[in-house]
Amino acid sequence: MIAALSETESFTLPDNRTLSYALYGSPVPRTTLIYSHSTPSSRLEGKLWHAACVKHHIRLIAPDRPGCGLSTFQRNRSVLDWPADVLALLDHLKIHEFYILGVGSGAAYALAGVWSVGERLRGVSVIGACWNRTEGMGGGMVWRSRVVGWLASWMHGLSTVFFESMLGRASRDPDPMVFEDLLSREVGSRPPAEQDLIRDPANWPSIVAMTRESFHKGSEGASWEARLQGSDWGFELSNLKVGEHGVPLSLWHGMGDTDCSATLASKAHGAMPGSVLHLQDGEGHISYMLRDADAILMDLLGEKESIEVEEYMMVGY
């Protein structure tokens, strides 16, 4: 029997690596959602969706990717290695059909599912997606994201040192406020409306915990994540079968996203005929998911008739 709520589950993969995961959502689910966390982050990010998943009777499974949280680091892994880990876990849990939700850099792994999973995958949504440099997607990212991606792509060891000095060392400081204060200063660079949502007492403890947990085993996992984000993902967006003749795919992006520009979301939508793009004025990189979880989940499950669609700018199919 699968637990209704647990943040310290683990599974031994066929190659003897440990895959750590958290369970959130309904104790009596009608369906299962695989959550693909952002970077630097961890399985604990799924807690931000717990209440909405309970409301909609969804079981949310949030795995730590290799090197993040409690999952074993996997040297030389690619984006396309991830679906096999997810399927092994779902087979172990005896779950056949499922959905995927990816946030930020987790979008790459959600789309890898579209590429390789097949008929078991019922639908995918990505929020505030960060795109790679292929297919003309290199522009539109803030300078910090471009520099980190470039550094990780070419000098993984140096980028690991960078992540350790910026966040990793502080995450393991005996005084928890050292890391929390550091993260709070980083949040101060975001748009005011997004800052308010992030610092809301309903969200802030989870945001601190999920980011801190990313560095549980060190900074190599976050560094490799950045390397993969800036590299070829192993598939072209234009070759993904989405929409009427493939997997339902929705892209959600805030027009005020200062991490990953909405311009790139529009380019990605154009490269994937059949996808649906939702753009929202006034939303930032993660404020979309903090404010609109209900609408995102209902859309993912195909319950579009219940969404107040007039609040969104929907861009074609």
C-alpha positions, -999 to +999 in steps of 0.1 A: +000+000+000+013+035-009+016+060+019-006+091+016+021+116+028+057+109+033+089+129+025+115+102+030+106+073+007+133+056-013+137+029-039+167+010-051+171+012-089+182-017-111+218-003-111+218-001-073+214+037-071+190+051-045+161+071-058+146+092-030+111+105-034+082+122-015+045+115-016+019+142-013-017+147-022-048+126-017-049+094+004-077+082-020-063+093-054-080+089-087-047+095-106-010+099-102+012+129-110+050+128-112+065+161-102+097+173-118+113+198-095+133+230-104+170+236-097+184+240-072+156+221-054+145+187-043+116+164-038+103+187-010+092+212-036+062+189-041+048+201-008+038+234-024+012+213-044+000+192-015-032+210-007-043+214-043-036+177-050-057+167-020-085+189-033-084+173-067-078+137-055-043+134-070-014+114-057+018+135-063+051+116-064+081+139-063+115+122-068+149+137-062+169+137-094+204+121-091+226+141-068+198+162-055+184+156-020+189+120-010+192+104-045+225+090-055+246+111-079+248+096-114+280+105-132+276+114-169+238+111-169+217+128-196+182+143-196+170+112-214+182+089-186+156+102-163+124+086-177+138+051-171+143+059-134+107+072-131+093+041-149+112+018-126+098+036-096+062+034-110+066-002-119+077-009-083+046+010-070+024-008-095+012+024-112+006+023-149-008+055-162+004+089-149+008+126-156+039+148-154+043+183-140+076+201-145+087+235-131+116+256-143+146+234-152+124+204-145+106+211-178+135+193-197+127+161-178+090+164-182+095+168-220+119+138-220+088+118-208+069+130-239+098+118-260+103+084-246+075+071-222+047+062-247+011+054-240+014+053-202+018+091-201-016+109-200-005+145-201+022+170-193+023+206-180+054+228-176+055+260-156+081+287-160+102+264-182+139+271-187+150+262-222+183+251-236+204+267-264+192+245-292+166+255-319+173+292-314+164+291-277+196+307-264+183+343-260+160+357-235+176+343-203+189+366-176+227+370-176+231+351-144+214+320-158+234+322-190+267+324-171+259+295-148+248+274-177+279+281-197+302+275-168+285+242-159+286+230-196+323+235-200+338+234-164+317+211-142+342+210-114+344+248-113+306+251-114+304+227-084+327+250-065+305+279-075+273+263-062+291+252-030+303+287-023+270+303-031+245+280-014+259+246-006+281+254+023+255+277+039+228+249+035+248+227+059+257+254+084+247+244+120+228+277+122+198+273+099+193+311+096+226+314+077+211+297+047+176+312+052+191+348+053+211+340+022+181+327+003+160+357+015+186+381-001+183+362-034+146+365-033+150+403-029+161+405-065+127+393-078+097+414-087+078+427-056+046+408-063+066+375-065+086+384-034+054+387-014+041+353-026+074+336-019+077+351+016+041+343+025+042+321+056+022+295+037+051+291+012+084+303+027+092+273+049+087+249+020+108+270-003+136+272+022+134+234+029+133+224-007+163+245-017+183+235+014+176+198+007+190+201-028+225+203-013+221+174+012+248+154-005+269+183-017+268+206-047+277+182-075+241+174-082+230+210-087+261+216-108+253+187-131+217+199-134+229+232-146+252+214-171+223+195-186+201+226-187+226+243-209+233+213-231+216+193-259+187+175-242+188+146-267+157+155-286+143+184-306+111+202-295+098+200-331+100+162-330+078+158-299+044+144-306+020+165-286-016+176-288-043+158-308-018+132-322+003+128-291+006+137-255-015+167-243+010+195-234+004+228-217+030+255-212+024+281-184+045+312-182+045+345-164+051+376-185+071+390-156+095+360-153+130+373-148+147+339-148+134+324-180+118+349-204+083+345-217+098+352-252+114+317-250+081+302-240+065+316-271+094+302-292+090+268-277+052+268-283+059+276-319+083+247-322+057+223-308+025+224-328-003+210-307+009+225-275-011+251-256+006+282-242-009+301-212+007+335-206-002+356-176+005+393-170+021+401-136+033+366-129+070+358-123+091+326-124+073+306-096+045+329-086+024+312-113+024+279-095+019+295-060-012+313-072-028+292-098-022+255-088-059+247-091-062+259-127-030+242-137-040+208-123-075+210-137-062+218-171-036+189-169-064+165-161-085+177-189-111+195-168-109+227-189-146+235-185-141+244-149-112+269-155-119+306-156-102+308-190-109+345-194-081+352-169-055+337-192-041+345-227-044+311-244-022+309-276-035+284-301-032+246-305 
